[in-house]
Amino acid sequence: PIGVTFTSFAYWDLIRRASLSKNKEIIAIIDIGAEVTNINIFKEGVLQFNREIAIAGEAITRSMTGVLISDQWQMSLNYDEATKIKHEFGIPPEGTTDKTAGGIELAHILEIVRPMLRQLLDEISRSFAYYYDYFHESTVDRVYLTGGGAKMKGIAENLSTGLGAKTELLDPLQGINYDPKLVDPIFLREAASS
């Protein structure tokens, strides 16, 4: 390596390189990793706020494991089964009637994941509220998601609805040239968020 930097500064470089920030626009980059979620808020391309919370992809997977009992159903998932369901289905949409190949109703998965998703959303909302109060701002204009957890189906839609801000997946490799003979473009596209 020719240099090492903090993740927040790498995001700042990305915002400048990819021209993501418009005049006076406030952008949040939320990095959902395996163990932590990192929240970065930039105004006009300048980092103003950073917070790390201990709710991330693994917490969602763990919320799906064990014996889960409701008034009307019961199921048991081990870690590997929960991981597979999370990767295949992500956060199921409200009102779904679909099932996994093993016959597990996705509505039940949504029911057991919802409290952890709510905690994640509450912590992000709390961070935004603190930012608004401290910097006398009223809104975040756009939210970008990155990290391995950002690839989870349905996460962007859930956060967009909960935060009231347009939320989309960030391509951290945007604007970076590479030789497709040396790096597989399909692999690069799939691994970009991670």
C-alpha positions in Angstrom: 0.0 0.0 0.0 1.1 3.6 -0.7 -1.1 5.0 2.1 -3.6 4.3 4.9 -6.5 6.5 5.9 -9.6 6.5 8.1 -12.8 5.2 6.5 -14.5 8.6 7.0 -11.8 10.4 5.1 -12.0 7.7 2.4 -15.7 8.6 2.0 -14.8 12.3 1.9 -12.4 11.5 -1.0 -15.1 9.5 -2.7 -17.7 12.3 -2.4 -15.2 14.7 -4.0 -14.0 12.3 -6.7 -17.5 11.2 -7.7 -19.0 14.7 -7.4 -21.7 13.3 -5.1 -22.2 16.6 -3.2 -24.1 19.4 -4.6 -24.2 23.0 -3.3 -25.2 23.1 0.4 -26.4 19.5 0.2 -26.2 17.3 3.3 -25.3 13.7 2.5 -25.1 10.7 5.0 -23.0 7.7 4.2 -24.1 4.7 6.3 -21.6 1.8 6.3 -23.4 -1.3 7.5 -20.7 -3.8 8.3 -20.8 -7.2 10.0 -20.4 -6.0 13.6 -20.9 -2.2 13.4 -22.7 0.5 11.5 -20.8 3.7 10.8 -22.7 6.9 10.2 -21.0 9.8 8.4 -22.7 13.1 7.6 -21.2 15.5 5.2 -22.2 19.0 4.2 -20.8 20.4 1.0 -18.4 17.5 1.0 -17.0 18.3 4.5 -17.3 15.6 7.2 -19.3 17.1 10.1 -20.5 14.1 12.0 -19.3 10.5 12.6 -20.8 7.9 14.9 -20.4 4.1 15.2 -23.2 1.9 16.5 -23.1 -1.8 17.5 -26.0 -2.9 15.4 -25.2 -4.3 12.0 -25.5 -7.3 9.7 -24.5 -10.0 12.3 -27.1 -8.6 14.7 -29.8 -9.1 12.1 -28.6 -12.7 11.4 -28.5 -13.5 15.2 -32.0 -12.2 15.6 -33.2 -14.9 13.3 -31.5 -17.8 15.1 -32.7 -20.1 17.8 -36.2 -21.3 18.6 -38.7 -18.6 17.7 -42.2 -18.9 18.9 -45.3 -16.8 18.2 -48.9 -17.2 19.2 -49.6 -18.8 15.8 -46.3 -20.4 14.7 -42.9 -21.8 15.8 -39.7 -22.3 14.0 -36.0 -23.0 14.7 -33.1 -21.7 12.6 -29.4 -22.2 13.2 -26.8 -19.6 12.3 -26.1 -21.0 8.8 -29.8 -21.3 7.9 -30.4 -17.7 9.1 -27.4 -16.5 7.1 -28.6 -18.2 3.9 -32.1 -16.8 4.3 -30.8 -13.3 5.0 -28.5 -13.4 1.9 -31.3 -14.8 -0.3 -34.3 -12.8 0.9 -32.9 -9.9 3.0 -35.7 -8.0 4.7 -38.9 -9.4 3.2 -41.5 -6.8 2.1 -44.5 -6.1 4.2 -47.5 -8.3 3.3 -45.4 -11.0 1.5 -46.9 -14.5 1.2 -43.7 -16.0 -0.2 -41.9 -18.9 1.5 -38.3 -20.2 1.5 -37.5 -23.4 -0.3 -37.7 -25.1 3.2 -41.3 -23.8 3.6 -40.6 -20.9 6.1 -42.9 -18.0 5.6 -41.1 -14.8 4.8 -43.7 -12.9 6.8 -42.4 -14.8 9.9 -38.9 -13.8 9.0 -40.0 -10.2 8.7 -41.7 -10.4 12.1 -38.6 -11.7 13.9 -36.2 -9.3 12.1 -38.4 -6.2 12.6 -37.3 -5.4 16.2 -33.6 -5.4 15.2 -34.3 -3.4 12.1 -36.3 -0.9 14.3 -33.3 -0.6 16.7 -30.9 0.1 13.8 -33.3 2.7 12.4 -33.8 4.3 15.8 -30.0 4.7 16.3 -29.6 6.2 12.9 -32.6 8.5 13.5 -31.1 9.5 16.9 -27.8 10.3 15.2 -29.6 12.5 12.6 -31.5 14.3 15.4 -28.3 15.0 17.3 -26.7 16.3 14.1 -29.8 18.5 13.3 -29.7 20.0 16.8 -26.0 20.5 17.0 -25.5 22.0 13.5 -28.9 23.7 13.3 -29.9 21.8 10.2 -33.3 20.4 9.3 -32.8 17.5 6.9 -30.4 15.1 5.3 -30.8 15.4 1.6 -29.5 11.9 0.5 -28.4 8.8 2.2 -25.9 6.4 0.7 -25.5 2.8 2.0 -22.3 0.9 1.8 -20.7 -2.1 3.5 -21.6 -5.8 3.3 -25.0 -5.2 5.0 -26.0 -2.6 2.5 -26.4 -5.4 -0.1 -29.2 -7.0 1.9 -32.4 -6.9 -0.1 -35.0 -4.5 1.3 -32.6 -2.6 3.6 -32.4 0.6 1.4 -36.2 0.7 1.1 -36.8 0.2 4.8 -34.3 2.9 5.8 -35.6 5.3 3.1 -39.1 5.0 4.5 -38.0 5.2 8.1 -35.6 8.1 7.7 -37.7 10.1 5.2 -34.7 10.6 2.9 -33.8 9.1 -0.5 -31.6 6.1 0.3 -29.5 4.2 -2.3 -26.5 1.9 -2.6 -23.2 3.7 -2.9 -20.7 2.5 -5.5 -17.3 3.2 -3.7 -15.5 2.3 -6.9 -17.3 4.9 -9.0 -14.8 6.8 -11.1 -11.9 4.4 -10.5 -10.3 2.9 -13.6 -9.1 -0.7 -13.6 -7.9 -3.3 -16.1 -10.7 -5.9 -16.6 -7.9 -8.4 -17.6 -6.5 -8.1 -14.1 -9.7 -7.8 -12.1 -13.0 -9.6 -12.8 -15.6 -6.9 -13.4 -18.4 -9.1 -12.1 -16.6 -9.9 -8.9 -15.7 -6.2 -8.5 -19.3 -5.1 -8.9 -20.5 -7.7 -6.4 -17.8 -6.9 -3.9 -17.8 -3.1 -4.3 -20.0 -2.4 -1.2 -18.0 -4.7 1.0 
